[in-house]
Amino acid sequence: MRHAYVEETLRPGKLARWQIHQKETIGEIIFRTTKVRNRLMLELMARGGMRVGEVLKLNAADVDDQQLIRNPKSGKTSEAVFIPKSWPTG
């Protein structure tokens, strides 16, 4: 005997559809961001391939000269994200 409540609870939900934006649109969003902290976070995510959680867990010890060493979720031991010498400002 099946219970409707159990079936409804365990039924897989609809998958969210991700909207992919053009590179120029992302660049414009970053360029128009006025707070340096927010701009840095967006740059690291968009151009450095970092996830939100990885950016939020960063600290000063992770930066070595012009590269950012991180331990990604992908299973690799570590990855480096290179930071340009002159960060663009608005």
Secondary structure, 3 states (H helix, E strand, C coil): CCCHHHHHHHCCCCCCCCCCCCHHHHHHHHHHCCCHHHHHHHHHHHCCCCCHHHHHCCCHHHEECCEEEECCCCCCCCEEEECCCCCCCC
